[in-house]
């Protein structure tokens, strides 16, 4: 029997807070409260050595159901396709034109937040339609 109780998804990125706040908007997540003893995250960051300021940020599902997302600053940029990506499931249970219309509406909302639309994969014998996208730092994800 597994002892795993929670899963956290970690993103390497250049600007942790910017990417985290994008994903908060996408998923309806929230930033956790600042560490004890600090009124705001800015206060906490100001207490750190300059090289550690803004080094990470997190967001969480306010209902406690979804995984915590953790964003950590790394020195290297993104150079290849993600080996793991998130599927943002807005079309679950929908098919055909109704599904595509729902995906397109959500795509427009996410593009307004800074996402990039890559391409539409239309339904075939095995899969329903989805839209491939990138977040504000180029990390791939699917609207499914």
N, C-alpha and C positions, 0 to 999 in steps of 0.2 A: 504494500500500500504506500502510495506516494505521500510525502510530508509537505509538498508544495501547497502553500495557502494563497499566494497571490503571484501575479505576473506583472512585471514592469517592462515597458518597451522603451529602449534607450536610443536616442538619435545623436549621432555625431554631427556637429554643425559649427558655423562660424559665429552666429549671433543667437545664443540660446533663448534669451527672453523673446526676441522677435519671432522665432520659429514656434516657441511654446504658445505665445499669444495667438498666432495664426491657428494652431491646432485647437486651442480653446474655443475659438469662434466656429471652426468647422464642426467640432463634436459636441458643443455645449458644455465643455469642461470648464473648470475654474482653477485659478492658482490657489495653492494651499496657503494657509495663513503664514506670515513670516515667523521665523524662529522665535522662541520665547525670549522676551527681553527687548524685542524690536517692534516698533509700531508699524513699520512698512518694510517692504523688500529693499527700497532705496536706503533706508537706515541700516539694514543688515549689510548690504553691499559696501556702503561707506566705511564700515568697521573693518573690512578686509584689506589686506595688502593690495596695492594697485594691480598686481599681476593676477590676483584671484577674483577681482571684482567682475561680476557678470559671467563667471566661468560656467555656471549652470543655472537651470531653471526647471521647474516641473509644473505639471498640471494634472488634475484628477477629475474623475467623474463625480459630480456632486451627489449622485445616488449611491456611490460606492460599488457599483456593479462592474464597470469597465476598468481596464488596467490603468495604472498610473503611467504617465508619459514623462520621461526624464530626458532633458536636452543638455548635452555637455559640449563645451567649446573644445575643438581640436585644431591644431595648427594647419593641417593639410586640408585642401579643398576636395570636393567631391569630383572623382574622375571617371567612375564607371557606374553602370546601372546597379541599383539596390539589389541585394540578394534576398532581402525580406522587405515587404511593403505592407501598408495598411489598405484594407478594402473598406471604404465608407459605404455602408449598405443602406442606400436610400430607396432602392427599387425592389426590395424583398417582396415576393409575392405578386409582383406586377409583370406583365408580359406585353410584347408588341409595342404599339404606338403609345399606350399609356405609360409603359416603362420608360421608353425613350423620352417622352415629354417630362417625366419626373426627373430623369437624369439630367436633361438639358437645363431645367429650371435650377437644380442644385449646382450644376456646373457654372451657370451665370452668377450665382451668389458667390461661389468660391473664387471665380476670376476677379470679381470686385474686391475680394479680400487679398488678392495678390497671387493666387494660384495661376498656373498655366495649363491650358487645355492642350493635350498632345494629339490624341486621335480617338475616334469612336470605333469600337469593335462591335459590329452588328451581330445579332443572334445567328447561330447556326444550329445544326442538329443536336449539339451537345451543350451549348451555353447560351444564356440570355445576353442581351446587349450590355455593354459597359463602356465607360469613358476613361481613358488613361489620362492622368494629370500629373503635374508636379507642384510641390509646395513652394513656399517663398525662397527656398534655397536649392531647389531643383530635385528634391527627393520625390521619387515616383510613388503614386498611389492610384487606386482605382475607385471610381464611382461605380458602384455595383448595385 
